[in-house]
Amino acid sequence: MYSLLSQMSSWMSEPLLNVTAGLEGAPVIFALLLGIIGAMTPCQFTGNIGAVTFYGNKSLQQGVAWKDILFFNAGKVTVFTGLGLLVWLLGTGIENELTAYFPWIRKMIGPLFIIVGIFMLGLIKIRWTVPLLQLPSRLFKDGETGSFLMGASFSLGFCPTMFILFFFTLMPVAVSTSYGVVLPGLFALGTSLPLFIAIFLIWYYGAGGAVMKRGKKLGLYVQRTAGILLLILGIFDTLVYWTI
């Protein structure tokens, strides 16, 4: 399954890789295009589908969730910028120290999708007030903190292709550019392109809140469908990244 995702990623990203070959002299465009390519890597592909499903469902039922999406992307920008600063301060050898942690962090995304999917299906409802148990509930219900943490966790889901794109392709350009500190953040925004496109289409065609206006019953069906999709995606993602 991972091999299939890799083949799909290569097919979709090859034209953009050809474009980036001559763009090192335009770092801003280079960083954005690398981020878009990163959105197609196997480890980000399922994550982006999950984000589109989650925030797309929320936008359809409650109006376009621009605020949550901004915090989601703020989480991504913060993590990638932080990683960029680590490389800048500690040297390019730091990525060798991080390789031991990224695979385990990536494995958590599948179970996270399963938990959120279960909540959206209404199978479990948590009413406890213990802080450590509030994260799944916040991610499902509302809250800028939940969106920020979700974006941050997705950003730490590195695979070999994503690792090469960020540390060995983007960062050499970033450390050699006077304004290179902004490039990891632009890279992060590029990885969110599928989410931006999906939410923009919901907003452009005036679909935000349409489900809610048609009644709670229809809105419930949409939420349950999104929950099923996230549950399936989480199982699929877990099978892939816990068996490679």
DOPA-131386 format. One record per residue (C-alpha): residue number from 1; residue in one letter; chain; x, y, z. Coordinates in Angstrom, 1 decimal, decimal comma, always signed. Example, Ala and Ser with C-alpha at 12.3 -4.5 7.8 and 13.67 -1.06 7.14 Angstrom:
2
   kollo   kolti   lumse       xx       yy       zz
       1       A       A    +12,3     -4,5     +7,8
       2       S       A    +13,7     -1,1     +7,1
***
This chain:
244
   kollo   kolti   lumse       xx       yy       zz
       1       M       A     +0,0     +0,0     +0,0
       2       Y       A     +2,9     +2,3     +0,8
       3       S       A     +4,4     +1,5     -2,5
       4       L       A     +1,2     +2,4     -4,3
       5       L       A     +1,0     +5,7     -2,5
       6       S       A     +4,7     +6,4     -3,4
       7       Q       A     +3,9     +5,7     -7,1
       8       M       A     +0,9     +8,0     -7,0
       9       S       A     +3,0    +10,7     -5,3
      10       S       A     +5,8    +10,4     -8,0
      11       W       A     +3,3    +10,6    -10,8
      12       M       A     +1,6    +13,8     -9,4
      13       S       A     +4,8    +15,5     -8,3
      14       E       A     +7,1    +14,9    -11,2
      15       P       A     +6,0    +17,9    -13,3
      16       L       A     +6,5    +20,2    -10,3
      17       L       A     +9,9    +18,7     -9,6
      18       N       A    +10,9    +19,5    -13,1
      19       V       A     +9,8    +23,1    -12,6
      20       T       A    +11,6    +23,5     -9,3
      21       A       A    +14,9    +22,4    -10,8
      22       G       A    +15,7    +25,9    -12,0
      23       L       A    +14,1    +27,9     -9,2
      24       E       A    +16,8    +28,0     -6,5
      25       G       A    +17,4    +31,6     -7,6
      26       A       A    +13,8    +32,4     -6,6
      27       P       A    +13,6    +31,1     -3,0
      28       V       A    +10,0    +32,1     -2,2
      29       I       A     +8,5    +30,4     -5,3
      30       F       A    +10,9    +27,5     -4,8
      31       A       A     +9,7    +27,0     -1,1
      32       L       A     +6,0    +27,2     -2,1
      33       L       A     +6,4    +24,7     -4,9
      34       L       A     +8,4    +22,3     -2,7
      35       G       A     +5,6    +22,5     -0,2
      36       I       A     +3,0    +21,7     -2,8
      37       I       A     +5,1    +18,7     -3,8
      38       G       A     +5,3    +17,8     -0,1
      39       A       A     +1,5    +17,7     +0,0
      40       M       A     +1,6    +14,8     -2,5
      41       T       A     +4,1    +12,7     -0,6
      42       P       A     +2,7     +9,4     +0,9
      43       C       A     +2,9    +10,6     +4,5
      44       Q       A     +1,1    +13,9     +3,8
      45       F       A     -1,4    +12,6     +1,3
      46       T       A     -3,6    +10,8     +3,8
      47       G       A     -3,2    +13,6     +6,3
      48       N       A     -4,5    +16,1     +3,8
      49       I       A     -7,4    +13,9     +2,9
      50       G       A     -8,3    +13,7     +6,6
      51       A       A     -8,0    +17,5     +7,1
      52       V       A    -10,2    +18,1     +4,1
      53       T       A    -12,8    +15,7     +5,4
      54       F       A    -12,8    +17,1     +8,9
      55       Y       A    -12,8    +20,8     +8,1
      56       G       A    -14,9    +20,3     +5,0
      57       N       A    -17,6    +18,7     +7,1
      58       K       A    -17,4    +21,5     +9,6
      59       S       A    -17,6    +24,2     +6,9
      60       L       A    -20,7    +22,6     +5,4
      61       Q       A    -22,5    +22,4     +8,7
      62       Q       A    -21,5    +25,5    +10,5
      63       G       A    -20,2    +27,9     +7,8
      64       V       A    -16,7    +28,1     +6,4
      65       A       A    -14,3    +27,4     +9,1
      66       W       A    -11,6    +29,9     +8,1
      67       K       A    -10,6    +30,6    +11,7
      68       D       A     -9,9    +27,0    +12,5
      69       I       A     -8,1    +26,5     +9,3
      70       L       A     -5,9    +29,5    +10,0
      71       F       A     -4,9    +28,0    +13,4
      72       F       A     -4,4    +24,6    +11,7
      73       N       A     -1,9    +26,2     +9,3
      74       A       A     -0,4    +28,3    +12,1
      75       G       A     +0,5    +24,9    +13,8
      76       K       A     +2,1    +23,7    +10,6
      77       V       A     +4,0    +26,9    +10,0
      78       T       A     +5,2    +26,9    +13,7
      79       V       A     +6,6    +23,4    +13,5
      80       F       A     +8,3    +23,8    +10,1
      81       T       A     +9,8    +27,1    +11,1
      82       G       A    +11,0    +25,6    +14,3
      83       L       A    +12,7    +22,8    +12,5
      84       G       A    +14,2    +25,3    +10,1
      85       L       A    +15,6    +27,3    +13,0
      86       L       A    +17,1    +24,1    +14,6
      87       V       A    +19,0    +23,4    +11,4
      88       W       A    +20,0    +27,0    +11,2
      89       L       A    +21,3    +27,1    +14,8
      90       L       A    +22,7    +23,6    +15,2
      91       G       A    +23,9    +22,8    +11,7
      92       T       A    +22,7    +20,6     +8,9
      93       G       A    +23,7    +17,5    +10,8
      94       I       A    +20,7    +17,8    +13,1
      95       E       A    +18,4    +15,9    +10,7
      96       N       A    +20,3    +12,8    +11,5
      97       E       A    +19,3    +13,1    +15,2
      98       L       A    +15,7    +13,6    +14,3
      99       T       A    +15,3    +10,5    +12,1
     100       A       A    +14,7     +8,4    +15,2
     101       Y       A    +11,6    +10,4    +16,2
     102       F       A     +9,7    +11,2    +13,0
     103       P       A     +8,6     +7,7    +12,2
     104       W       A     +6,9     +7,3    +15,6
     105       I       A     +5,2    +10,6    +15,4
     106       R       A     +3,9     +9,8    +11,9
     107       K       A     +2,4     +6,5    +13,3
     108       M       A     +0,2     +8,5    +15,6
     109       I       A     -1,8    +10,2    +12,8
     110       G       A     -3,7     +7,1    +11,9
     111       P       A     -4,9     +6,4    +15,4
     112       L       A     -5,8    +10,1    +15,7
     113       F       A     -8,1     +9,8    +12,7
     114       I       A     -9,7     +6,8    +14,2
     115       I       A    -10,4     +8,6    +17,5
     116       V       A    -11,8    +11,7    +15,7
     117       G       A    -13,9     +9,5    +13,5
     118       I       A    -15,4     +7,7    +16,5
     119       F       A    -16,3    +11,0    +18,1
     120       M       A    -17,9    +12,2    +14,8
     121       L       A    -19,9     +9,0    +14,7
     122       G       A    -21,2     +9,7    +18,2
     123       L       A    -20,0     +6,3    +19,4
     124       I       A    -18,1     +7,8    +22,4
     125       K       A    -18,7    +11,0    +24,2
     126       I       A    -16,2    +12,3    +26,8
     127       R       A    -17,4    +14,6    +29,5
     128       W       A    -14,4    +14,4    +31,8
     129       T       A    -12,5    +17,4    +32,8
     130       V       A     -9,0    +15,8    +33,1
     131       P       A     -6,8    +18,1    +30,9
     132       L       A     -5,0    +15,1    +29,2
     133       L       A     -8,3    +13,7    +28,1
     134       Q       A     -9,6    +16,9    +26,5
     135       L       A     -7,5    +16,8    +23,3
     136       P       A     -9,7    +14,4    +21,2
     137       S       A    -12,8    +16,3    +22,4
     138       R       A    -11,4    +19,7    +21,5
     139       L       A    -10,3    +18,4    +18,1
     140       F       A    -13,9    +17,2    +17,4
     141       K       A    -15,9    +20,0    +19,0
     142       D       A    -14,2    +23,4    +18,4
     143       G       A    -11,3    +25,4    +19,5
     144       E       A     -8,3    +27,1    +18,0
     145       T       A     -6,0    +25,1    +20,3
     146       G       A     -7,3    +21,8    +18,9
     147       S       A     -6,8    +23,0    +15,3
     148       F       A     -3,3    +24,3    +16,1
     149       L       A     -2,3    +21,0    +17,7
     150       M       A     -3,7    +19,0    +14,8
     151       G       A     -1,7    +21,1    +12,3
     152       A       A     +1,4    +20,7    +14,4
     153       S       A     +1,0    +16,9    +14,7
     154       F       A     +0,4    +16,5    +10,9
     155       S       A     +3,6    +18,5    +10,2
     156       L       A     +5,7    +16,1    +12,2
     157       G       A     +4,6    +13,2    +10,1
     158       F       A     +7,7    +12,8     +8,0
     159       C       A     +8,4    +10,1     +5,5
     160       P       A    +11,6     +9,6     +3,5
     161       T       A    +10,4    +11,7     +0,6
     162       M       A     +9,2    +14,5     +2,8
     163       F       A    +12,5    +14,3     +4,8
     164       I       A    +14,5    +14,8     +1,6
     165       L       A    +12,3    +17,7     +0,3
     166       F       A    +12,6    +19,6     +3,6
     167       F       A    +16,1    +18,9     +5,0
     168       F       A    +18,1    +18,2     +1,9
     169       T       A    +16,3    +20,3     -0,8
     170       L       A    +14,8    +23,3     +1,0
     171       M       A    +17,1    +23,9     +3,9
     172       P       A    +20,3    +24,3     +1,9
     173       V       A    +18,6    +27,2     +0,0
     174       A       A    +17,2    +28,6     +3,3
     175       V       A    +20,6    +28,7     +5,1
     176       S       A    +22,2    +30,5     +2,1
     177       T       A    +19,5    +33,2     +1,8
     178       S       A    +19,3    +36,3     +3,9
     179       Y       A    +15,5    +35,9     +4,5
     180       G       A    +15,7    +32,1     +4,6
     181       V       A    +13,9    +32,0     +8,0
     182       V       A    +10,6    +32,5     +6,2
     183       L       A    +11,0    +29,7     +3,7
     184       P       A    +10,0    +26,8     +6,0
     185       G       A     +6,8    +28,6     +6,8
     186       L       A     +6,1    +29,1     +3,1
     187       F       A     +6,8    +25,4     +2,6
     188       A       A     +4,3    +24,6     +5,3
     189       L       A     +1,6    +26,7     +3,5
     190       G       A     +2,4    +24,8     +0,3
     191       T       A     +1,6    +21,5     +2,0
     192       S       A     -1,8    +22,8     +2,9
     193       L       A     -2,8    +23,6     -0,7
     194       P       A     -5,4    +20,7     -1,0
     195       L       A     -7,2    +22,0     +2,2
     196       F       A     -7,1    +25,6     +0,9
     197       I       A     -8,6    +24,5     -2,5
     198       A       A    -11,4    +22,4     -0,9
     199       I       A    -12,5    +25,1     +1,6
     200       F       A    -12,2    +27,8     -1,0
     201       L       A    -14,6    +25,9     -3,3
     202       I       A    -17,1    +25,5     -0,4
     203       W       A    -16,9    +29,2     +0,2
     204       Y       A    -17,0    +30,2     -3,4
     205       Y       A    -20,1    +28,1     -4,2
     206       G       A    -21,8    +29,3     -1,1
     207       A       A    -22,1    +25,8     +0,4
     208       G       A    -20,9    +26,9     +3,9
     209       G       A    -23,8    +26,4     +6,3
     210       A       A    -26,0    +24,9     +3,6
     211       V       A    -26,4    +21,6     +5,4
     212       M       A    -27,2    +23,3     +8,7
     213       K       A    -29,9    +25,4     +7,0
     214       R       A    -31,5    +22,3     +5,5
     215       G       A    -32,0    +20,8     +8,9
     216       K       A    -30,2    +19,0    +11,7
     217       K       A    -31,0    +15,6    +10,3
     218       L       A    -29,2    +16,2     +7,0
     219       G       A    -26,3    +17,7     +8,9
     220       L       A    -26,1    +14,6    +11,1
     221       Y       A    -25,9    +12,5     +8,0
     222       V       A    -23,0    +14,6     +6,7
     223       Q       A    -21,2    +14,4    +10,0
     224       R       A    -21,7    +10,6    +10,2
     225       T       A    -20,4    +10,2     +6,6
     226       A       A    -17,3    +12,3     +7,5
     227       G       A    -16,8    +10,2    +10,6
     228       I       A    -16,9     +7,0     +8,6
     229       L       A    -14,5     +8,4     +6,1
     230       L       A    -12,1     +9,4     +8,8
     231       L       A    -12,4     +6,0    +10,5
     232       I       A    -11,6     +4,2     +7,3
     233       L       A     -8,8     +6,6     +6,5
     234       G       A     -7,4     +6,1    +10,0
     235       I       A     -7,5     +2,3     +9,7
     236       F       A     -5,9     +2,4     +6,3
     237       D       A     -3,2     +4,9     +7,5
     238       T       A     -2,5     +2,8    +10,6
     239       L       A     -2,1     -0,4     +8,5
     240       V       A     +0,3     +1,4     +6,2
     241       Y       A     +2,5     +3,1     +8,7
     242       W       A     +2,5     +0,5    +11,4
     243       T       A     +3,6     -2,3     +9,0
     244       I       A     +6,5     -0,6     +7,2
***
